Amino acid sequence: MDNQETVASLRDQFYTNHSHIYFDGNSLGLLSTSAEQKVLELLESWKQHAIDGWTKGDHPWFYLSEQLGEKSANLIGARVGEVIVTGSTTTNLHQLVATFYQPEGNRTKILADELNFPSDIYALESQLKQKNKNPDDHLVKVKSRDGLTLHTDDIIAAMRDDIALIVLPSVLYRSGQVLDIEAITRAANDKNIPIGFDLCHSIGSIPHQLHDCEVDFAFWCNYKYVNAGPGSTGGLFVHEKHHVKTPGLAGWFGSNKEKQFDMNHEPTFADDAGSFQIGTPHILSTAPLIASLDMFEQIGINALRERSLRMTAYFMDLIDARLSSFQFTVSNPRGNKERGGHVYLEHHEAARIVKALKKNGIVPDLRPPNGIRLAPVPLYNTYEEIYHVVDALYEIMSTKAYEQFSKERDVVS
Ligand SMILES: Cc1ncc(COP(=O)(O)O)c(C=O)c1O
């Protein structure tokens, strides 16, 4: 079996509902049988060992976040000790901004972008307020020229002398544009501005080289392409050159593990990314990740990216060939370097088309007012499914089947 066949064979390990075509793995990945098994195993360790589960059993809870951090490092090009599994995207962002945002003199602003995910913006604004800075003039957002993508040149031009911190996504959540992390980080490093990336839409989908690019920090969730389940524990990366930093938000799980139970009021923090943990890890929400990361280790992120690129290329070709008369726009970047794991279709009837797709057993997601995200995930989706999705879209549009649905969007879309 070559790499691509091995990837395709993993589909059987996932709970794919056979009456559905699931193209929403960029929002919430599917459950695998091995991830399910790990949750049961860790419940068993609680049953068997009670408090001793922290140090006993196959996955002693006390060391789990560090061990899984080490395994996650392969996904993002990090070194051992630079990654810890902890928190959620938003709480990790709070931690990292509290640590890296040190306004001084004229350098007081945070640079983000106008297409950023709302939770990141809320977190940045609240961190600014914590430091008595008015977000209206201290949160600078790089403008998009087309409402879909960002230009590297515009981002670099916005790195002015008054910028104290930069936070950007690796992949834009709507258009799926992959930012040029290497070039952007080089420019930030040249200007001595700390820079961090939200990897929610790239981890498990696109390889990174965060250590070598000298990215200062990154944060992510594990419930999208990493398939660790709803609300599963997230992760963060801090480049080893910053491990001397005192965490902005301190807690006892950031301690050096040898010292944590000395119960001193003077903390001794871990000398790696582990220091950025706050409280007791969420073991049951971490359990599925043990199995997911094993799967990534088995297959390798490069093989997954290769299959993902082939799948999205095939998808776009079919859309061009069959849907061109129905006013769809493929609004994700098309190039291999700039395209993430999903295809982003725009249509003025998106809300009704999404409802019609769902009625046909296809699960996409709507990004109002006019966006439809469709993710063929290389671990468990197939080329046949891509064909069926385009076929269903053709049927829905040519028969105007979407017109039977209301234009209002569902509460969770
Ligand atoms: C790009 C991005 N950033 C941040 C978040 C917020 O993540 P969480 O709710 O896990 O904190 C999400 C959630 O989907 C996201 O897609």
The ligand as an SDF file (V2000), in Angstrom:
LIG
                    3D

 16 16  0  0  0  0  0  0  0  0999 V2000
  -10.1770   30.1950   14.1330 C   0  0  0  0  0  0  0  0  0  0  0  0
  -10.8390   29.9850   15.4570 C   0  0  0  0  0  0  0  0  0  0  0  0
  -10.3670   30.6330   16.5280 N   0  0  0  0  0  0  0  0  0  0  0  0
  -10.9420   30.4950   17.7360 C   0  0  0  0  0  0  0  0  0  0  0  0
  -12.0150   29.6600   17.9370 C   0  0  0  0  0  0  0  0  0  0  0  0
  -12.6290   29.5350   19.2890 C   0  0  0  0  0  0  0  0  0  0  0  0
  -12.2660   28.2950   19.8470 O   0  0  0  0  0  0  0  0  0  0  0  0
  -12.7130   27.8420   21.3120 P   0  0  0  0  0  0  0  0  0  0  0  0
  -14.1820   27.9960   21.3810 O   0  0  0  0  0  0  0  0  0  0  0  0
  -12.3180   26.4020   21.3870 O   0  0  0  0  0  0  0  0  0  0  0  0
  -12.0040   28.6860   22.2830 O   0  0  0  0  0  0  0  0  0  0  0  0
  -12.5280   28.9480   16.8530 C   0  0  0  0  0  0  0  0  0  0  0  0
  -13.6870   28.0650   17.0110 C   0  0  0  0  0  0  0  0  0  0  0  0
  -14.2090   27.4600   16.1080 O   0  0  0  0  0  0  0  0  0  0  0  0
  -11.9220   29.1180   15.5700 C   0  0  0  0  0  0  0  0  0  0  0  0
  -12.3740   28.4820   14.4850 O   0  0  0  0  0  0  0  0  0  0  0  0
  1  2  1  0
  2  3  1  0
  2 15  2  0
  3  4  2  0
  4  5  1  0
  5  6  1  0
  5 12  2  0
  6  7  1  0
  7  8  1  0
  8  9  2  0
  8 10  1  0
  8 11  1  0
 12 13  1  0
 12 15  1  0
 13 14  2  0
 15 16  1  0
M  END
$$$$
